[in-house]
Amino acid sequence: MNDKLHQALNDQMNYEFYSSHVYLAMAAYLSGESLDGFANFFIIQAEEERFHAMKIYQFLNNRGKRATLYGMDTPKNDYSSVLDIFEHGYKHELEVTKRIYHLSDLALNDREHATIQFLKWFIDEQVEEEALFDSIIQKLKRIDKDSNAFFMLDTEFSQRTFTPPAE
């Protein structure tokens, strides 16, 4: 693995940690609004992002490369609505996808086959993440002012858990 790819993987690992921070900030906002199910959705999302970061951390270590942690920016902490939060989350996931594609391009250009194989999992994961956020946004738009449907969705999200995928 060349230095450029190593650095890019470190950058992505740190971005995944930042993503966890972003989702925790969203959860905190929602908790402050007494929307505990929606908050739980983002707490679980934060756990997933930390898992992704640690997956890269382990990969770097397994390849004999050093994982380097950086400081991170302060995430957005205020939103206008639950829909606004999910739209921001969706945009964030689109950025993650763009970054994973860039990593994949670097690995392909270098014919770094182990990294290409490793990144396939992340590409598949991003397809799921984008679809999940898009689906929730569409539901939120459909229920609009229907408070019963809104609170049913909040209750549904309170049941969400994270189980790390089997390797």
Secondary structure by P-SEA (a helix, b strand, c coil): ccaaaaaaaaaaaaaaaaaaaaaaaaaaaaaaacaaaaaaaaaaaaaaaaaaaaaaaaaaaaacbbbbbbbbcccccccccaaaaaaaaaaaaaaaaaaaaaaaaaaaaacaaaaaaaaaaaaaaaaaaaaaaaaaaaaaaaaccaaaaaaaaaaaaaacccccccc
